[in-house]
């Protein structure tokens, strides 16, 4: 299986996120060396997102850290930037990972809006449901506009930073 296909398969296996062990295992399957210690360090350096705490299933209670499935692509992007000579501090300060942040934000916004559509639609009559649907359509439009503006700002900022770096 080609690399992209294997990456997509790993993402499909964990649609609700991945534990640190699953991140390391998935990357190893792709032939990418990475350790849980590196994962923790990169989170501390703000190269990777923090995990969300999710309740453990079953009667035991407790919780575990779950990373968004997009973390696999972000690890690959960080490794690529490091191999190109960027320092971890430069990667963060120059915002070279903003596109991954925007993809995460886009996914979360869609998750929230879709969840609200499902939640508010249950057991309501059409007259009370239409104003909610209208608000959520408008929210979706505003979310798309926000993401577009953030991407435009990121592109303009990244181009200036790369040009400044290359001029040195």
FENLINSUL-V757433 format. One record per pair of residues at least 24 apart in sequence whose C-alpha atoms are under 10 Angstrom apart, sorted by sequence separation. I is the first residue (numbers start at 0). GAP is how many residues later the second one is. If there is no record, write none. Layout:
((I | GAP) (I | GAP))
//
This chain:
((5 | 24) (47 | 24) (112 | 24) (48 | 25) (73 | 25) (3 | 26) (47 | 26) (73 | 26) (112 | 26) (113 | 26) (2 | 27) (46 | 27) (47 | 27) (72 | 27) (73 | 27) (112 | 27) (1 | 28) (2 | 28) (46 | 28) (70 | 29) (46 | 30) (47 | 30) (69 | 30) (108 | 30) (109 | 30) (112 | 30) (19 | 31) (46 | 31) (69 | 31) (108 | 31) (18 | 32) (38 | 32) (17 | 33) (18 | 33) (41 | 33) (69 | 33) (70 | 33) (109 | 33) (16 | 34) (17 | 34) (69 | 34) (108 | 34) (109 | 34) (16 | 35) (68 | 35) (108 | 35) (38 | 36) (41 | 36) (67 | 36) (16 | 37) (69 | 37) (105 | 37) (104 | 38) (105 | 38) (67 | 39) (105 | 40) (33 | 41) (46 | 41) (105 | 41) (29 | 42) (45 | 42) (46 | 42) (104 | 42) (22 | 43) (31 | 43) (44 | 43) (45 | 43) (19 | 44) (21 | 44) (22 | 44) (31 | 44) (44 | 44) (46 | 44) (47 | 44) (102 | 44) (18 | 45) (19 | 45) (21 | 45) (22 | 45) (26 | 45) (33 | 45) (45 | 45) (46 | 45) (101 | 45) (17 | 46) (18 | 46) (19 | 46) (22 | 46) (25 | 46) (26 | 46) (41 | 46) (44 | 46) (45 | 46) (101 | 46) (17 | 47) (18 | 47) (19 | 47) (21 | 47) (31 | 47) (44 | 47) (45 | 47) (16 | 48) (17 | 48) (18 | 48) (22 | 48) (23 | 48) (26 | 48) (46 | 48) (101 | 48) (16 | 49) (17 | 49) (18 | 49) (22 | 49) (26 | 49) (46 | 49) (47 | 49) (101 | 49) (15 | 50) (16 | 50) (17 | 50) (18 | 50) (46 | 50) (15 | 51) (16 | 51) (17 | 51) (48 | 51) (98 | 51) (15 | 52) (16 | 52) (17 | 52) (22 | 52) (47 | 52) (48 | 52) (97 | 52) (98 | 52) (101 | 52) (13 | 53) (14 | 53) (15 | 53) (16 | 53) (17 | 53) (47 | 53) (97 | 53) (13 | 54) (14 | 54) (16 | 54) (17 | 54) (13 | 55) (14 | 55) (48 | 55) (98 | 55) (12 | 56) (97 | 56) (98 | 56) (10 | 57) (11 | 57) (96 | 57) (97 | 57) (10 | 58) (95 | 58) (9 | 59) (10 | 59) (94 | 59) (95 | 59) (10 | 60) (93 | 60) (97 | 60) (10 | 61) (95 | 61) (96 | 61) (9 | 62) (10 | 62) (94 | 62) (95 | 62) (93 | 63) (94 | 63) (7 | 64) (93 | 64) (6 | 65) (7 | 65) (95 | 65) (6 | 66) (93 | 66) (94 | 66) (95 | 66) (93 | 67) (92 | 68) (93 | 68) (89 | 71) (93 | 71) (85 | 79))
//
